Structure formats: C-alpha cells, structure tokens
Amino acid sequence: MLHLYNSLTNQKEVFTPIDPGKVRMYVCGMTVYDYCHLGHARVMVVFDVIYRYLKARGYDVTYVRNITDIDDKIIERANQNGETFTTLTRRFIQAMHEDEEALGILPPSLSPRATEHMPNILDMITTLVEKGHAYAADNGDVYYRVTSFSDYGKLSGRNLDDLRAGERVAIDEAKQDPLDFVLWKAAKPQEPAWDSPWGKGRPGWHIECSAMSIHHLGDHFDIHGGGHDLQFPHHENEIAQSEACTGEHFANYWLHNGFIRINEEKMSKSLDNFFTIRDVLTAYRGEEIRYYMLTSHYRSPLNYSTQQLDSARSALDRLYTTLRGLTLTTPLENSAFEQRFYAAMDDDFNTPEALAVLFELARETNRLRNSGDFQLAAQTGALLKQLANLLGLLTEGIESWFKGSNSDDSISDTDIDTLVNKRNTAKTEKNWAEADAIRDQLHSLGVELEDTPDGTNWRRK
C-alpha cells in the first residue's frame, strides 16, 4: 500500500483516493516574472516523480499545476522593463517550458493560468461575501474575514492569538482585522484590471489557486502539493477560503517538499542567493540535476553544491555504464529488486532508498555479465532501465549519454571515431607511442577512452 506523509495530520497515512483508481492532484506552480531557479526545479522534479509513480501504480491521474500570470511582482517587473505584463509572462512561460524539457518533466494534465479564470475567481469571492466570510473595504479591496473560519490554522498549527502576539501582520486601516487577507485588489493607475462587482481590480494570489483547483478538480480532491514555504500563509488561506465557500473538505492529503539551501539559507529570489536552472544547465545535464534532486527525501532540505552535482554525474555514469553493451530484453519479473524498489516508493516516495536499489541491481547486472550469463544480465539490465525510468532517469540513449556534452565541442563525433580507429590500428601494429599520443590528444580535447574486450568506447567529459 502507498503511504503518504500528510502535512495536515503530521503523520504517514495509507493513500485512499476519493474515487477508486483515480487521483486528482493540484500543485502550486510558478509565478512567471523571471527565470526559474533550482528551488522551482525541485517542485517540478518532486511532483513529476510522484505523477509518474502514481501512473505506474495504475492510477488514472489528473495532475494540475497552475501558472500565476498576474501579481504584484509581475506588474513591477513589466513596468521596470517597459513592457506589458502579457509580453513578460509569455516570455517566461516559454522559458519555464524549456527548463522543464531539459529536466525531463512530463507535462501536467492541465496548466491553468490565473488570467484565464477570472469568472471562477469572481464567483468564488461573491459567494464568500454573501456567506459573510468576506467584505468589501472602503478602499475598494475585498478581504477574507479570518475569524469567520473556526479551523483557521489547522494546516500550519498556528492560531490567531499567536499570530497577533508575534506582530507579523502589517496594520492596514482598511481591514477589520490585521490578519484578514485580500481577495480582490482595487485597480491602481496604469495597472492591468478586470471588471468586478466591487469595481475594477485584480485578484489576490491566494484566491487564484482555490478557484483554479476547484474549477478543474472539484470542491473536494485528493492531493494538494507545493513547496514547504507555501504551507503558511498560502495553503492555510486556500483551505480557509475554499472550505468556507463550498462547505466541503478541500484536499485530503497535503504534500510539501523541502527547500534547497545555500550556506544554510533557503534559495530564493528575495534573498538573491539563487541559481537559475539554465545557469546550472550550462555545466550539468538536466538528468544530472534531476538525479541530484532525488538523492534527498522530498520532504528534507537539500544543500546545493557543485560537489553534489558532480556526484550525481558519476552515479549516472555508473548506471549507464552498466547498460552499455547489453542487448536489453524483457525485464526480469517479480524480483526482490523490483519489490524493494516499489516498497521504497510506497513509503512516501523514498527516492534515496529507491536509488540504492538501482545500484544493487546494477551490481547484480555486472556480476551476471562478468560470469558470462549475458541473457540474465540483459533481463536485469532491462529491469534497471525500467525502474529508473519511473524516476525519469536513464531516459537517454546509452551512447548519446556518453558522447553528448554541455560544453562547446571542439571535435566532431566523426573525427573522434577516426582517431579511435587510428589508435586501434597503432595498437595492433604495437606502435605504442602513437597510440599513447592519440589518447593524449583526445584527452586534451575532453574525450576519455575506455578499452574493453569488445573494443574501445569513448565519451566526452
């Protein structure tokens, strides 16, 4: 049975979908005013793996990950650039999709945008006002009345008295209570705005996600996910406004991934300590970044370092090397390796343990090949590839993995093959000096050679 750690109850629970055989999952996506950084990549990778694994377990999964394409940061950045907010968001949505492709992220079932759901947002705010959970202030904004929802704080474990005592909430004279949060912002000069019963304006961030998730998945769905930093106040506010609006339980399971940290601080744009995905892709392949993300349990913090990424590269090299030269056949069935892999993933998606199983399987594959049992080695190798694919790993062609490179290649594949053949001829003729000189020449060009009983393999560094 699949067990999930539920942030709502702070414990692992057996996963039981609302509708047997179906999973409805919503994940808070990106606010598209800049390039995505590695913190965003972790959200992408974590929930992509969850999506893949749920499908592998036979579930019919509807995975919705939204795009926030209107908010304060977007408007501010567009004004700084002297462009419309739609031009800005279009550019960074395209960049986000390019990053996703590089990381091997499967497209979600749906990627709704906030600006496409204004009728849903307005309907929801209207219902909250009619039910007494929201009110229009004198400044033209509409606020959610936090004290109207008795369960406020049930996700984060915070209560209203503690929040007030902490003086974390800025005083706003328009609010009836400093803890109330905005649902609709009155239009300011030169800002994008939409018509509403309360005048021109635009939605607050929290209401966007509630409206989109309910529209596409219904009032009550299975899984809601996102980064740990969204647990409060974003997800807390989503619960309050959604359940007050519909009268139903919002989401059954809440999953939150941990931060990526640099020097013990969370990686974020606000702290200006972030690396964009495309920055890192200049030195590392997408699959190497992906592997690095999976070496830590998704709920745990993950420290960023080039050493960790180098280790990810070496680990993937070992796995691809295991498959090199094998003619993969039907995967080995019902093995202890497969059972342990699924047991790890069933335990709240324990990817570090699942990766350990892959290396056990690689060692067994190498043992079988070295013993001469090539048929069984091909079956265990096929199982290795099949299980790794569930994590989005070992998806490249084996030779393309070794011969591909992120660097500016100064020698073509054809020229490398020519030099390798020339070196093999020199070795046959026992011209060791020439063979060594060719090896050194290739090494200086970033090409490493591996002599095997079946011939010479090469790879770009």
Buried (B, 14 or more C-beta within 10 A) or exposed (E): EBBBBBBBEEEEBEBEBEEEEEBBBBBBBBBBBBBBBBBBBBBBBBBBBBBBBBBBBEBEBBBBBBBBBBBBBBBEBBBEEEEEBBEBBEBBBEBBEBBBEBBBBBEBBBBBBBBEBBEBBBBBBBBBBEEEBBBBBEEBBBBBBBEBBEEBBBBBEBEEEEBEEEEEBEEBEBBEBBBBBBBBBBBEEEBBBBEBEBBBBBBBBBBBBBBBBBBBBBBBBBBBBBBBBBBBBBBBBBBBBBBBBBEEBBBBBBBBBBBBBBEEEBBBBEEEBBBBBBEBBEBBBBBBBBBBBBBBBBBEBBBBEEEBBBBBBEBBBBBBBBBBBBEBEEBBEEBEBBEBBBEBBBBBBBBEBBBBBBBBBBEBBBEBBEEEEBEBBBBBBBBBBBBBBBBBBBBBEBBEBBBBEBEEBEBEBEBBEEBBEEBBEBBEEEBEEBBEEBBEEBEEBBBEBEEEEEEBBBBBE
